[in-house]
Structures are given as structure tokens and as C-alpha cells.
Amino acid sequence: MTGFWEKSFKKNQEMWGLKPARSALLAKDLFNEKGIQNILIPGMGYGRNAKVFKENGFDITGIEISKTAIDMARKYLGHNMTIYHDTVSNMPLDSGRYGGIFCHALVHLLAKEERKKLILNCYDQLLENGYMIFTAITKKASNFGKGRRIGKDRYEFHQGAKLFYYDEFSVQEEFSEVGLFKVEEINEDQPLYYIQCQKNKSLK
């Protein structure tokens, strides 16, 4: 996957533009409301979503697999933040605990065991009563069922990009044990679930 994303960012640069995703704005409002100060952003890309958090006074730590994307983020956001050049599969990358985690359009790119590991590792890095937000592509996407089928509800639509398409059942299955409390449908450039979880010691 490293090669796929490095090649993509080198070729397409700011492929999603500079405007933050709607889900990032919603997450920023929730984190502000809950008094959260530090957040982790797995799969930070070139920083278009991180910028809205930085501009609102959050301390940000990012994880990004593409060195090209990190270099772009440094130019876009500055150097006064930690960005780990690594895959989220290697989390945790530090001993930090975060009040909020924002993981946009990443979890559906992983295989089942990788998804489980990412979700649990994010949950483990939350502070008590912290919040994590994931967005994940749904079966309402126009490309669902197209391309090479590589597993249940998982297709390789473009070479190197293997997507798992969520429905309500799979959201519950994968997030119910990590403090899931709300799921909404949201449209970005594709239909996504906006998945909200809160850490609670009674769940462990």
C-alpha cells in the first residue's frame, strides 16, 4: 500500500483540494464542545483536514504512509507538529493518549484484521472519556460491486486500492465494542458513515 499512495501523491499532489471534509468540520465542533485539546489523525495525507484543527488551537499528531504527503503537509501546516512517517498497522507509534482521534476515509482501505487492529489501537490510545471519529464508505457508493471482488463486500476498483464497503451491520460488528454511540450518513465526494465512539472504562 505504501507504493500505491506514494505514487498517487507524487502524481496527483493535492488530489482532494484544500477545503476540509465536512466530517472534519463536524469533528472539530464536537472536540471543541467536549474541551478536547490534543488529537491524533491516522492517515493525515497532505493536511487538508488537519488544518481546520490546527487553526482552532488543537495540538495535532499525524500518521502518514507517504513521505511526499508529509512534505506537502509540512509546507501547508508548518513544522511545529509531530507527523509519523509510518503505516497505521504499526500503531501505537508513541505512548501518548489523545482526547480525540479523527480517522477519515482510511478504515475501509484495510482488510478485516487490519481494520480490527486499527480500531482497537485507536481506542487504546484514547484518554478516558475521549472521542474517536471514523468515516467509512458505504454500499451506496456508485462503485460498490465493481472491479475485482477480493472478499465479502470488498473490491479492488482501481489497481492497488482495495475498498471494503460498510453497511449498518458491519459498522455495528466492528465498532460496537469500542464505545459506538452514534452513526450518521454523510455525503462528501462519496457516501460515508460518520461513526462516533467514546471511551468508557466500563467497556473494557
C-alpha positions in Angstrom: 0.0 0.0 0.0 3.0 2.3 0.6 3.9 2.4 -3.0 0.3 3.0 -4.2 -0.1 6.1 -2.0 3.4 7.5 -2.6 2.8 7.2 -6.4 -0.7 8.8 -6.0 0.5 11.8 -4.1 3.5 12.3 -6.4 1.3 12.2 -9.4 -1.9 14.0 -8.2 -0.5 16.2 -5.4 -3.5 17.9 -3.7 -5.9 15.4 -5.1 -8.8 16.3 -2.8 -8.2 20.0 -2.9 -7.5 22.2 0.2 -11.0 22.5 1.5 -11.6 20.3 4.6 -14.0 17.5 4.5 -17.4 18.2 6.1 -16.7 15.4 8.6 -13.6 17.2 9.7 -15.7 20.3 10.5 -18.2 18.3 12.4 -15.4 16.6 14.4 -13.8 19.9 15.1 -17.1 21.1 16.6 -17.5 18.0 18.7 -14.0 18.2 20.0 -14.4 21.8 20.8 -17.7 21.2 22.6 -16.0 18.4 24.7 -13.0 20.6 25.6 -10.5 18.3 23.8 -7.0 19.7 23.3 -4.9 17.0 21.6 -5.9 14.8 18.7 -4.4 12.1 16.6 -5.0 11.9 12.9 -4.2 8.5 11.4 -3.8 8.8 7.6 -3.3 12.5 7.7 -2.5 12.9 4.0 -1.2 16.3 3.0 -3.1 18.0 5.8 -6.3 19.5 4.4 -8.3 18.2 7.3 -5.6 18.7 9.9 -5.5 22.4 9.0 -9.0 23.1 10.4 -7.9 21.5 13.7 -4.7 23.4 13.8 -6.4 26.7 13.1 -8.8 26.0 16.0 -6.0 25.6 18.5 -5.7 21.8 18.8 -2.4 20.1 19.3 -2.1 17.6 16.4 -0.2 14.4 15.9 -0.4 12.8 12.5 0.4 9.4 10.9 1.0 9.2 7.2 2.4 6.4 5.0 3.5 8.7 2.1 6.7 10.8 2.5 5.5 13.0 -0.3 2.3 13.8 1.5 4.2 14.6 4.7 6.4 17.0 2.8 3.3 18.7 1.4 1.8 18.8 4.9 4.9 20.5 6.3 4.7 23.2 3.7 0.9 23.6 4.3 0.9 23.4 8.1 4.4 24.2 9.3 6.8 22.2 11.3 5.5 22.6 14.8 3.7 19.3 15.0 4.6 15.6 15.1 3.9 13.5 12.0 5.0 9.9 12.0 6.1 8.5 8.6 4.7 5.0 9.1 1.7 2.8 8.4 -1.2 2.7 10.8 -0.7 -1.0 11.0 2.3 -0.3 13.3 0.3 1.7 15.9 0.9 2.7 18.6 3.8 4.8 17.4 4.1 6.6 20.8 2.9 6.3 24.3 0.6 9.3 24.0 -3.0 9.3 24.9 -5.4 11.6 23.0 -8.6 13.3 23.8 -9.8 12.9 20.2 -8.9 10.8 17.1 -10.1 11.7 13.6 -9.7 9.0 11.0 -11.2 10.0 7.7 -11.7 7.6 4.7 -9.0 5.2 5.8 -10.5 2.2 7.6 -12.3 0.9 4.5 -9.0 0.6 2.7 -7.9 -2.2 5.0 -8.5 -5.9 5.2 -10.7 -7.2 8.1 -7.9 -8.0 10.6 -6.2 -4.7 9.7 -9.4 -2.8 10.3 -9.9 -4.5 13.7 -6.3 -3.7 14.7 -6.6 0.0 13.7 -9.9 0.4 15.5 -8.7 -1.2 18.7 -5.3 0.6 18.6 -7.1 3.9 18.2 -9.4 3.1 21.1 -6.5 2.1 23.3 -4.8 5.5 22.6 -7.8 7.5 23.7 -7.9 9.2 27.1 -10.7 8.1 29.4 -14.0 9.7 28.0 -12.2 10.6 24.8 -13.8 10.5 21.4 -12.8 8.9 18.2 -14.5 9.6 14.8 -14.1 7.4 11.7 -15.6 7.9 8.3 -16.1 4.8 6.1 -17.5 4.3 2.6 -21.0 2.7 2.4 -22.6 0.3 0.0 -24.5 3.3 -1.5 -21.3 4.3 -3.3 -21.6 4.2 -7.1 -18.6 1.9 -7.4 -19.9 -0.7 -4.9 -19.7 -4.2 -6.6 -17.5 -3.0 -9.4 -14.0 -4.1 -10.1 -12.3 -7.3 -8.8 -14.0 -8.9 -5.9 -11.5 -9.9 -3.2 -13.8 -10.7 -0.3 -17.2 -10.1 1.2 -18.2 -6.6 0.3 -14.5 -5.8 -0.7 -13.5 -4.9 -4.2 -10.4 -3.6 -6.0 -12.0 -0.8 -8.0 -8.6 0.7 -9.1 -5.4 -1.3 -9.1 -3.9 -1.1 -5.6 -7.0 0.5 -3.9 -9.0 -2.3 -2.2 -12.1 -1.0 -0.6 -14.4 -2.6 2.0 -18.0 -1.2 1.7 -19.8 -0.9 5.0 -23.4 -1.3 5.8 -25.2 -0.8 9.2 -24.5 -4.4 10.2 -20.7 -4.2 9.6 -20.5 -0.8 11.4 -22.1 -2.4 14.4 -20.0 -5.5 14.2 -16.7 -3.6 14.1 -17.4 -0.7 16.4 -19.9 -1.8 18.9 -17.3 -2.8 21.4 -15.3 0.4 21.3 -17.9 2.8 22.6 -20.0 3.3 19.5 -22.8 5.7 20.3 -23.9 7.3 17.0 -23.7 6.6 13.3 -24.8 9.0 10.6 -24.8 9.0 6.8 -22.8 11.9 5.3 -22.0 12.8 1.7 -18.6 14.0 0.9 -17.3 13.1 -2.6 -18.9 9.7 -1.9 -21.4 8.4 0.7 -19.8 7.7 4.0 -20.8 6.7 7.5 -19.8 9.2 10.2 -19.0 6.9 13.1 -18.7 8.3 16.6 -17.3 6.4 19.6 -16.4 7.4 23.2 -14.0 5.6 25.5 -15.5 4.4 28.8 -13.7 2.2 31.3 -16.9 0.1 31.8 -16.4 -1.2 28.2 -13.0 -2.7 28.9 
